[in-house]
Amino acid sequence: MSKTEALLSIDIGSSSVRALLFDVLGNPLEEFQSKANYQMNHLSDGGVEVDPDFLFRLVIEQIDALAVNPYNILAVGVSTFWHSLICLDKNYKPLTPLISWNDTRSRETANSLKKKLDEIEFHKQTGCRFHAAYWPAKILWLRAHQPEIFSKTCYFASFSDYFYLKLFGQLRTSISMASATGLFDQEQCCWSSRFLNLIDIDLAFLPEISDNPYTRLVKEFQTKWPMLAKSSWYPAIGDGAASSIGSDCFDSRKFTLMIGTSAAMRAIINTNSPLFHPALWSYRIDRQRRIVGGALSNGGNLFAWMKEVFKISETEIDAVAQIAPDSHGLTILPLFSGERSPNWNDAATAVFAGLRLSTTRTEILRAGLEAVALQIALIYEEMKKLLGEPKEIISTGGALFHSKIWNQIIADALGKDLHISPVSEASCRGVALLLLENLKLISLDKSYLEPSSVVSVTILNHQLYKKALLRQKTLYQAIAENNFFLNI
């Protein structure tokens, strides 16, 4: 391939949009990148949403920023958040804002599904649970609470579906994006007619599923981007899958630990064999590969919230490393946006226990970082039950890339060394590697990264965190068993 050829990778995250160019060896072209931050709207009733046209324009602006470059763009790829939902009318116009993955307004609807239907059967077929994150609860909530909008709805779409619709005039979705909706049959790789019937949704409301590339931009964007008019645009994949691939975690021998806005631990499975564990989800990357893991709705967003609410300075953040592990007397349940893995309780809320007049802001921040690490440790234990102990855990994501102390806390909480990915934009890199695979230029079966640095576990600290985890679990059980989450 020519040195004048390149790839365009776009990552649409929950708090930022990035666009980068990569060469045909999968290396970022650092001088050609663009990023914009944004915030979704967090409502008092648990709603989390954003105007899809605002977000679309933000993505377009990042592509525009790279429009002048000396390369022939062979292909374009996108990664974005799973589980988002937009209702479209008969003319494909949005009737609702983009409803985000961490919107919990449909939590009671999800709970009613658990009472009416067999959740184990649902989980085995779709890889998902009855939870506010997924489409069944969101759709039924809209039907009950916004009937006028629902009556005008002709199509349900994720944000990436809407993005490609506006660029190519076609409403379709990828296997990866469909697989995380809760309406997808993981074995047959198609929409689940059984569960569509159970929630009384016609197949015609859902996009066609196809991983074939888009090849012809609508006239407006052909004119706007002549350098992209002949490029192959590949359908979006979930950002979690992209992050794992971008961290060179191509099979279950390596687990990916990611903390961005949220947090997750994942492993790629190169098999079509069914996988089921009640604490974990299972989605697809494509027809050949699955990705299994557990996720937290709070990660870097918790860090950001604590800094803002408690007015924590950079000096105080640096001082976190000087506080001894679990020495603050605090127990925190970091469940600001409900709970996904391992208990899937979307009615859960954050709890701070042990506060005293002597408690400092730095101690609260340290306890918050430890609380997320302990939740990740719960997921790790469930992952090991399903897949065995990994050879390595690769740490990635913006929140971890810039925080040495958080990596150390997590290594100590897990009781296993963390291998720090040298890639700052793992999702964009993962998209680029998949594009190269689709173009038959590489095979995703070996590591392409230089050895990463390692954060070694401190065994004494691990013993302290095992006690802290037991305390966190005890607090959670006491609140959950007495239904206190519902009264907070």
C-alpha positions in Angstrom: 0.0 0.0 0.0 1.1 3.6 -0.6 2.4 5.8 2.1 -0.1 8.4 0.9 -3.1 6.2 1.9 -4.7 6.5 5.3 -7.8 5.6 7.4 -10.2 7.9 9.2 -11.3 6.7 12.7 -14.1 8.4 14.6 -15.0 7.7 18.2 -18.3 9.1 19.5 -18.1 8.9 23.3 -20.4 9.9 26.1 -18.6 13.1 26.8 -16.4 13.7 23.7 -16.0 13.1 20.0 -12.7 12.3 18.4 -11.5 11.9 14.9 -8.0 10.7 13.9 -6.2 9.6 10.8 -4.1 6.4 10.9 -1.6 5.1 8.4 -2.0 1.6 6.7 0.2 0.1 9.4 -2.3 1.2 12.1 -0.1 4.0 13.5 -1.8 7.3 14.4 -1.0 10.3 12.3 -0.7 12.7 15.2 -0.9 15.9 13.2 -4.3 14.9 11.9 -6.7 14.6 14.9 -9.6 16.6 16.3 -11.5 16.4 19.5 -14.5 18.2 21.0 -16.0 17.7 24.5 -19.7 18.0 25.3 -22.1 17.1 28.1 -25.3 15.2 28.0 -28.3 16.5 30.0 -28.8 14.8 33.3 -32.4 15.2 34.6 -33.6 14.9 38.1 -35.8 11.9 37.3 -32.8 9.8 36.1 -33.0 10.9 32.5 -29.8 11.3 30.5 -30.2 12.7 27.0 -28.8 14.9 24.3 -30.1 16.4 21.0 -29.1 13.9 18.3 -28.7 16.7 15.7 -26.4 18.6 18.0 -24.3 15.5 18.4 -24.4 14.8 14.7 -23.1 18.4 14.0 -20.3 17.9 16.5 -19.2 14.7 14.7 -19.3 16.5 11.4 -17.2 19.3 12.7 -14.5 16.9 13.7 -14.5 15.3 10.3 -14.4 18.8 8.8 -11.3 19.6 10.8 -9.4 16.8 9.0 -10.8 17.5 5.6 -7.6 19.1 4.3 -4.9 16.4 4.4 -2.5 14.9 1.8 -3.8 11.4 2.1 -6.1 9.2 0.1 -8.7 8.0 2.7 -9.3 4.3 2.0 -11.9 3.7 4.6 -13.8 5.3 7.5 -14.9 3.6 10.7 -16.8 4.6 13.8 -17.0 3.4 17.4 -19.7 4.7 19.7 -21.6 4.0 22.9 -23.9 1.0 23.0 -27.6 1.1 24.1 -28.7 4.6 23.0 -32.2 5.0 21.6 -33.8 7.6 19.3 -37.4 7.4 18.1 -37.9 8.5 14.4 -41.1 9.4 12.6 -42.1 8.2 9.1 -39.7 10.8 7.5 -36.8 9.6 9.7 -36.9 12.8 11.8 -36.2 12.5 15.6 -39.2 12.5 17.9 -37.1 12.2 21.0 -33.7 13.2 22.2 -31.0 10.6 22.2 -31.8 8.5 25.3 -28.4 7.5 26.7 -27.2 4.1 28.0 -27.2 5.4 31.6 -30.8 6.8 31.5 -32.6 5.1 34.4 -36.2 6.4 33.9 -37.3 3.0 32.7 -36.1 1.2 35.8 -39.6 0.3 37.0 -40.5 -1.0 33.6 -37.4 -3.2 33.7 -38.4 -4.5 37.1 -41.9 -5.3 35.8 -40.4 -7.3 33.0 -38.5 -9.4 35.5 -41.8 -10.3 37.2 -43.6 -11.1 33.9 -40.9 -12.9 31.8 -38.1 -15.4 32.2 -35.0 -13.2 32.6 -32.6 -16.2 32.5 -34.0 -17.2 29.1 -33.9 -13.6 27.9 -30.3 -13.3 29.0 -29.2 -16.5 27.4 -30.7 -15.5 24.0 -29.9 -11.8 23.9 -26.8 -11.5 26.2 -28.6 -8.8 28.1 -30.6 -8.4 31.3 -34.0 -6.7 32.0 -32.4 -3.4 32.8 -33.0 0.3 32.0 -29.9 0.3 29.9 -31.5 -1.8 27.2 -34.1 -1.2 24.5 -37.0 -3.4 25.9 -37.4 -1.3 29.0 -36.8 2.0 27.2 -39.3 1.2 24.5 -42.0 0.1 26.9 -41.4 3.1 29.1 -41.9 5.4 26.2 -45.1 3.6 25.2 -46.5 4.1 28.8 -45.1 7.6 29.6 -45.0 9.4 26.2 -47.9 7.8 24.2 -48.3 10.7 21.8 -44.6 10.4 20.7 -44.8 6.6 20.7 -47.9 6.7 18.4 -45.9 8.7 15.8 -42.8 6.5 16.0 -42.0 4.4 13.0 -38.4 3.5 13.7 -36.1 2.9 16.6 -32.4 3.7 16.1 -29.2 4.0 17.9 -27.1 7.2 17.4 -24.8 5.5 15.0 -27.8 4.4 12.9 -29.0 7.9 12.8 -25.5 9.2 11.9 -25.2 6.9 8.9 -28.8 7.6 7.9 -28.0 11.3 7.5 -24.8 10.6 5.6 -26.1 7.8 3.3 -29.9 8.0 3.3 -30.2 4.4 4.6 -31.5 3.2 8.0 -29.6 0.1 9.0 -27.4 -1.0 11.9 -24.4 -3.3 12.5 -24.3 -6.6 14.2 -22.2 -5.0 17.0 -24.7 -2.2 17.7 -27.8 -4.5 17.4 -26.3 -7.1 19.7 -26.3 -4.7 22.7 -29.9 -3.6 22.4 -31.6 -6.5 24.2 -33.6 -7.4 21.1 -30.9 -9.4 19.3 -30.6 -13.2 19.1 -26.9 -13.7 19.8 -26.9 -17.2 18.2 -28.8 -16.5 15.0 -27.3 -13.0 14.5 -30.7 -11.4 13.9 -33.5 -9.6 15.7 -35.2 -11.8 18.2 -38.8 -12.4 16.9 -39.7 -14.1 20.1 -38.9 -11.1 22.3 -40.2 -8.6 19.8 -43.6 -10.4 20.1 -43.4 -10.4 23.8 -43.1 -6.6 24.0 -45.5 -6.2 21.0 -43.0 -4.4 18.6 -43.1 -5.1 14.9 -39.9 -6.0 13.1 -40.5 -3.1 10.7 -39.7 -0.7 13.5 -36.1 -1.9 13.6 -33.2 -1.2 11.2 -31.9 -3.8 8.8 -28.8 -5.5 10.2 -25.8 -5.5 7.9 -22.0 -5.2 8.3 -21.6 -4.3 4.6 -19.8 -1.0 4.1 -21.6 2.2 2.9 -20.2 3.4 -0.4 -22.1 6.5 -1.6 -22.6 9.6 0.5 -25.7 11.7 -0.1 -25.0 14.7 -2.4 -24.6 17.2 0.3 -21.7 15.3 1.9 -20.2 14.3 -1.5 -19.8 18.0 -2.2 -18.6 18.8 1.3 -16.0 16.0 1.5 -14.8 15.1 -2.0 -11.8 13.3 -0.4 -14.3 10.9 1.3 -16.7 10.4 -1.6 -15.0 7.2 -2.8 -14.1 5.8 0.7 -15.7 2.7 2.1 -17.5 3.6 5.3 -17.8 0.6 7.6 -20.8 0.3 10.1 -20.2 1.3 13.7 -19.1 -1.0 16.4 -19.5 -0.6 20.2 -16.8 1.5 21.8 -16.1 -1.2 24.3 -15.3 -3.7 21.5 -13.1 -1.0 19.8 -11.3 -0.3 23.0 -10.4 -3.9 23.6 -9.2 -4.4 20.1 -7.2 -1.1 20.2 -5.5 -2.4 23.4 -4.4 -5.6 21.5 -6.7 -7.8 23.6 -7.8 -10.1 20.8 -8.9 -13.2 22.8 -9.8 -14.2 26.4 -6.1 -14.6 27.5 -6.2 -10.8 28.0 -8.9 -8.9 29.9 -9.3 -5.2 29.1 -10.0 -2.8 32.0 -11.4 0.5 30.8 -12.3 3.6 32.7 -13.6 6.5 30.6 -16.9 8.1 31.5 -18.1 4.7 32.7 -16.0 1.6 33.6 -15.9 -1.9 32.3 -13.9 -5.1 32.2 -14.1 -7.2 29.0 -12.7 -10.1 27.1 -13.0 -11.0 23.4 -14.1 -14.6 22.6 -13.3 -16.0 19.2 -16.0 -18.6 19.2 -19.7 -19.1 18.3 -20.2 -21.3 21.4 -22.9 -19.9 23.7 -21.6 -18.1 26.8 -23.8 -17.3 29.8 -23.1 -15.8 33.3 -25.8 -14.0 35.2 -23.5 -11.2 36.3 -22.1 -10.5 32.9 -23.3 -9.3 29.5 -22.4 -10.9 26.1 -22.5 -8.9 22.9 -20.9 -9.3 19.4 -18.2 -7.6 17.5 -19.2 -9.3 14.3 -20.4 -12.8 13.1 -17.2 -14.4 14.3 -16.4 -12.7 17.6 -18.2 -12.0 20.8 -17.2 -9.8 23.7 -18.1 -10.6 27.3 -17.8 -8.5 30.3 -19.3 -6.4 33.1 -19.8 -2.7 33.2 -20.3 0.1 35.8 -22.3 3.2 34.9 -19.9 5.3 37.0 -16.1 5.6 36.4 -14.4 8.8 35.2 -17.8 10.6 35.6 -17.6 9.9 39.3 -14.1 11.4 39.5 -15.3 14.5 37.6 -18.4 14.8 39.8 -16.3 14.7 43.0 -13.8 17.2 41.8 -16.6 19.6 40.9 -18.9 19.1 43.9 -16.2 19.1 46.5 -14.1 21.7 44.7 -11.0 19.5 44.8 -7.9 21.2 43.6 -5.1 19.7 41.5 -2.9 19.8 44.6 -5.4 17.8 46.6 -5.7 15.3 43.7 -1.9 14.8 43.8 -2.2 14.3 47.6 -4.4 11.2 47.1 -1.3 9.1 46.6 -0.1 10.0 50.1 -3.2 8.6 51.9 -2.8 5.0 53.0 -5.2 2.4 51.4 -8.6 2.3 53.1 -7.4 4.5 56.0 -10.2 7.1 55.7 -13.0 5.2 57.5 -15.3 5.6 54.5 -17.5 3.1 52.6 -18.9 4.3 49.3 -21.3 2.7 46.9 -20.5 4.6 43.7 -23.8 3.9 42.0 -24.8 7.4 40.9 -26.4 6.1 37.7 -27.8 2.8 39.0 -26.0 -0.5 38.9 -25.2 -2.8 36.0 -22.8 -5.7 36.8 -22.9 -7.7 39.0 -26.4 -7.2 40.5 -28.1 -5.3 37.7 -30.0 -3.1 40.2 -31.0 0.1 38.2 -32.8 1.4 41.3 -29.5 1.6 43.2 -28.1 5.0 44.1 -24.8 6.2 45.5 -24.2 5.9 49.3 -21.5 7.6 51.4 -21.1 6.0 54.8 -18.6 6.9 57.6 -18.4 10.6 57.1 -17.1 12.6 60.0 -16.4 16.3 60.7 -12.7 15.4 60.3 -13.1 13.9 56.9 -11.2 15.8 54.2 -12.0 16.3 50.5 -8.9 14.3 49.6 -10.0 11.4 51.7 -13.4 11.5 50.0 -11.7 11.4 46.6 -9.4 8.6 47.6 -12.4 6.6 48.9 -14.3 7.3 45.7 -11.5 5.9 43.5 -11.2 2.9 45.8 -15.0 2.3 45.7 -14.9 2.1 41.8 -11.9 -0.2 42.1 -13.7 -2.5 44.5 -16.7 -2.7 42.1 -14.3 -3.7 39.3 -12.9 -6.4 41.6 -16.5 -7.8 41.9 -16.7 -8.0 38.0 -13.2 -9.6 37.9 -14.2 -12.4 40.1 -17.2 -13.2 37.9 -15.1 -13.0 34.8 -12.7 -15.5 36.2 -15.5 -17.9 37.0 -16.5 -17.9 33.3 -13.2 -17.6 31.5 -10.5 -18.5 34.0 -7.7 -16.2 35.2 -6.3 -14.1 32.4 -2.6 -14.0 31.4 -2.8 -10.2 31.5 -5.1 -7.3 32.4 -4.6 -4.3 30.1 -5.5 -1.0 31.6 -6.9 1.6 29.2 -9.3 4.6 28.9 -8.8 8.4 29.4 -9.4 8.3 33.2 -6.7 5.7 33.8 -4.3 6.9 31.1 -3.8 10.1 33.2 -3.9 8.6 36.7 -1.0 6.6 38.0 -2.6 6.3 41.5 -5.9 5.0 40.2 -4.1 2.2 38.3 -2.2 1.3 41.5 -5.5 1.2 43.6 -7.1 -1.0 41.0 -4.1 -3.4 40.8 -4.2 -3.7 44.6 -8.0 -4.2 44.6 -7.8 -7.0 42.0 -4.7 -8.6 43.4 -3.1 -8.7 40.0 -0.6 -6.6 38.1 -2.0 -4.1 35.5 -0.3 -3.7 32.1 -0.8 -0.1 31.1 -1.7 0.4 27.5 0.6 2.9 25.8 -2.4 3.9 23.5 -4.2 7.1 24.6 -7.0 6.6 22.1 -7.7 2.9 22.2 -11.2 3.0 20.7 -10.0 5.0 17.6 -7.1 2.6 17.2 -9.4 -0.4 17.5 -11.5 1.0 14.7 -8.4 1.5 12.6 -7.3 -2.1 13.1 -10.7 -3.5 12.2 -10.6 -1.3 9.0 -7.2 -2.8 8.1 -8.6 -6.3 8.8 -11.6 -5.6 6.5 -9.2 -4.4 3.9 -7.2 -7.6 4.3 -4.0 -5.8 5.3 -3.6 -7.3 8.8 -4.8 -10.2 10.9 -5.9 -9.6 14.4 -4.1 -12.6 16.0 -0.9 -11.0 17.3 0.2 -8.0 19.3 1.1 -4.9 17.4 2.0 -2.8 20.4 5.3 -2.3 22.2 5.4 -3.8 25.7 3.5 -1.6 28.1 4.5 -0.5 31.6 3.3 -2.6 34.5 1.8 -1.5 37.8 2.6 -4.3 40.3 0.2 -5.4 43.0 1.1 -4.7 46.6 0.0 -7.8 48.5 -0.4 -6.0 51.8 -2.7 -3.5 50.2 -4.6 -6.2 48.5 -5.4 -7.8 51.9 -6.7 -4.4 53.1 -8.9 -4.0 50.0 -10.4 -7.5 50.5 -11.6 -6.3 53.9 -12.9 -3.1 52.3 -14.7 -5.1 49.7 -16.5 -7.2 52.3 -17.5 -4.0 54.0 -18.8 -2.5 50.8 -20.8 -5.7 50.0 -22.3 -5.8 53.5 -23.4 -2.2 53.1 -24.9 -2.9 49.7 -26.8 -6.0 50.9 -28.2 -4.2 54.0 -29.6 -1.3 51.8 -30.8 -3.5 49.0 -32.5 -6.1 51.2 -34.5 -3.4 53.0 -35.4 -1.6 49.8 -33.7 1.6 51.1 -32.5 2.4 47.5 -36.1 3.1 46.6 -36.5 5.5 49.5 -33.3 7.5 49.1 
